[in-house]
């Protein structure tokens, strides 16, 4: 029997305070809005995507989850050229760190979105 395959896609779904502000932030990063629910006029869920990367956001926390955005980690993305992406975003959004070569051998920079979620863009140095 063959083992199950997890798939080839992982889509974070993150709680946000203001969905429209989140859409505006990610639009500045080159993401496009790909879906909303229940409708365009008053969504409480939405998705953005760029270059095969998707992120989902919601404003109504599911039962049993925190009522405010909280995340203790970093979402790592692997673009084909960290330097080129840093040049593209340098005047668009402040960097939380980098671009720099980290002690663990990766060239990376990071940004922080309006709800405090860190996105790091990384590649081998």
N, C-alpha and C positions, 0 to 999 in steps of 0.2 A: 504494500500500500504506500502510495506517495504521500509525503507530508503536505499539509495545507500550506498554501502560499498566502502571505499576509497581503499581498498586492503591491502596487507600485506608486501609491499616492497616500499622503498623510495631509489632512487639512485641519489645522488648528481652528477651533471655534472659541472665541474669546469674548468675555463680558466687557462692555464699554459703557461709559456714562452718557455719551452723546453720539448717536449713530451718524448724523450728518457731519459732525466735526471729524469723526473717524474717516468717513468717505473722502472728505476734503483733504485730509492729511495724506492718505494713500494715493489720491489722484495726483498730488504733487510729486509723488515718487514714481509715477508712470503706471499705476494700477488702474484698471477699469472696473466699474461696478458691473457685476455679472448676474446679480439676482437680489431681490428683496422679498420680504414676506411680512404681512399679508398683501400689501399693495404699495405703490410708489408714494402715496400721500401720507401714510402713517406706518412705515415699517418698524418692526422691532427686531428684525433679523436681516442681515445682508451679507453678500459675498463680493470680494474684489479679487482680481487675478492679473498677473503679468507674467509673460514668458513661461507658462506652465505652473506657476506658483499661485496657489489660492489661499486666501484667509477668509474665515467667516467671523462675523461679529453679531452680538445680540445685546439687547438692553434689558431683557426680562430674565433674570437668572432662574435656571431650572431648580426644582425642589431639591433642597439639601445642599445646594452650592452656595458659596459666599455671595453676599448681596452687593459687594463692591469689587471692582477689578483688583485682582491680586495674582501675581505670578512671580515666582522666585528664581526663574531661570532665564535663558536666552534662546531665542529661535535662530538657528544658524541656517543661512542660505548660501548656496555655492554657485555664484555666477561664473561665467567663463572668463571674466577679467575684472578683478577687484579694483585695480587702478582706474580703469575706464569708468566703472560704475561710480567710484568715489568722485571722479572728475564731473560726472553727470549730476551728482547730487550735492556737491560741495556748497553751492550757493542756494540750494533749495531747502535744506534742513540742517540744523546743527548736528555734528557728530558727537556721540557719547565717548568714543575713543577712536584712535587711529585716523587714517590708515597707518598701520605699523606692522612690523614682523614681530609676532609674539614669541615668547621663550619656547613655546612648544612647536615652533616651525611653521606657523600659518601666518599669512599676510591677511589682515582683516581690519575692518572698521565697523562701527555700530551706530545705530540711531535708536532713539527712544520715541515711541508714539505718544499721543496725548494721554493715554491711560497708563503709561509707565512700562509698556511691553518693549523689551529690547529685541531688535533685529540686528544680527551680526552677519556681515557678508565676508566670506572667507575663502581662501585657496592656499594650496601649498606654496611656501616661499621659495 
